[in-house]
Amino acid sequence: MAQQRALPQSKETLLQSYNKRLKDDIKSIMDNFTEIIKTAKVRAGESLMKLVSDLKQFLILNDFPSVNEAIDQRNQQLRALQEECDRKLVTLRDEVSIDLYELEEEYYSSSSSLCEANDLPLCEAYWRLDLDTDSADGLSAPLLASPETGAGPLQPAASVHSHGGGPGPAEHT
């Protein structure tokens, strides 16, 4: 009898041991499965991020119509800015030219100023230079010397280019 009792007890211990191993193995399988799912989620997330990055790169590199439209729009903005700057510069140049001419007229017409026959106001020298570069044959326009030394600045013999009534030297007599 003692042997029968010992046998069931060892069977029971053996069954308990099997049960414990079974629970441990199931727990290990569950832990491994959970880790596989986590890793798969991470890899899926990384894969989605890479896909999004590739799509963005494809659109940036291959979306020519929108890139061309953006370039054209920027070109139009810069051209408008350039035209505005050009207009302002021309206006400023004209105003400065008029003011300079008036100042030179005042300077050369004052009685305290002694002018030699070959002295030219700056704006007249500028306009004369303009006439020289605009001449058809590329030669400078001939100048007539005043017979008297105090008669005033030299005058061109013939007008090669007309400035259309714009700012420029007036005839000094």
Steps between C-alpha positions, in 0.01 A plus 500: 500500500771735576633432155163581339487821693850594399428434137199727475689762686786485250245502215342805648835669539584406146170640377559820696845522345352451153236764575765748616714437190193534280407834663859627469520396134164664422613813678825498302308451175271791591796723585672409173181559304456841670858595412446385139188718478687800648789450259259465209326821604831683519608369165163587350530852642853535363383369165214751491736786589737394221207483256387850596855629457530335158165649390606848609831466316320379188261794508776751557718365222232411247223756548624725220179699440482634853875564512484684167200700620685604814803603293284699257322676785832595662633625164194723459547642849866574434428657160239729656751599768765564235262720297408697811869552587574604141219756505621642830859517375396680180291747701787557741747544214274756332449694822872503579582604144257792515628609842862471389432699186327772701788513746753523219300774333501692825871444549603601148266797485620653826726802463746379761593199290775540243468252215752425235392441142563126515319435836183292457230445759487138609160436350607652166805277499270207572260590220790567265636155587153363430499677162843361422402141568170535312658638181452282194862490386642445850703824485457780747298806403726793409510786747512867413730708712372837604708779348504682833651343808220612732215422262393178671529127443556331167195401294454205264507592132192294415255312718551130430232373736187665630395434858136576425465786743623291792751618754818605335717801434340817374680732258740732683542837326 
